[in-house]
């Protein structure tokens, strides 16, 4: 298991934050994208997972206070989100140079200890 420093992981959160926020429909959110665990509307909202992730990882959260394991777990959730939103023409991700694929490779390289 590679020894990964938080300082390597924290900058990787910027990209998925912007992508997740861009994908969310927040015009009618009664909580301004602050997930409320006791509100039935939040619990059943189709954007619940994205909202939860943003609330745990936005710029207002002190990521440096989280453990490396927590940061890795949250990055893997972001990887799943980015990966699931790729169109079918991304079948050859090794060669693709779009922002999404470059970020996915960067995360993988960092988690493998090669960054």
Secondary structure as the mmCIF struct_conf table of DSSP 4:
data_model
#
loop_
_struct_conf.conf_type_id
_struct_conf.id
_struct_conf.beg_label_comp_id
_struct_conf.beg_label_asym_id
_struct_conf.beg_label_seq_id
_struct_conf.end_label_comp_id
_struct_conf.end_label_asym_id
_struct_conf.end_label_seq_id
HELX_RH_AL_P HELX_RH_AL_P1 UNK A 6 UNK A 9
HELX_RH_3T_P HELX_RH_3T_P1 UNK A 10 UNK A 12
HELX_RH_AL_P HELX_RH_AL_P2 UNK A 13 UNK A 23
TURN_TY1_P TURN_TY1_P1 UNK A 27 UNK A 28
TURN_TY1_P TURN_TY1_P2 UNK A 30 UNK A 33
TURN_TY1_P TURN_TY1_P3 UNK A 37 UNK A 38
HELX_RH_AL_P HELX_RH_AL_P3 UNK A 40 UNK A 44
TURN_TY1_P TURN_TY1_P4 UNK A 46 UNK A 47
HELX_RH_AL_P HELX_RH_AL_P4 UNK A 48 UNK A 57
BEND BEND1 UNK A 58 UNK A 58
TURN_TY1_P TURN_TY1_P5 UNK A 59 UNK A 60
BEND BEND2 UNK A 61 UNK A 61
HELX_RH_3T_P HELX_RH_3T_P2 UNK A 63 UNK A 65
BEND BEND3 UNK A 66 UNK A 66
HELX_RH_AL_P HELX_RH_AL_P5 UNK A 68 UNK A 84
TURN_TY1_P TURN_TY1_P6 UNK A 85 UNK A 85
BEND BEND4 UNK A 86 UNK A 86
HELX_RH_3T_P HELX_RH_3T_P3 UNK A 88 UNK A 90
BEND BEND5 UNK A 91 UNK A 91
TURN_TY1_P TURN_TY1_P7 UNK A 93 UNK A 95
BEND BEND6 UNK A 98 UNK A 98
HELX_RH_AL_P HELX_RH_AL_P6 UNK A 99 UNK A 111
TURN_TY1_P TURN_TY1_P8 UNK A 112 UNK A 113
#
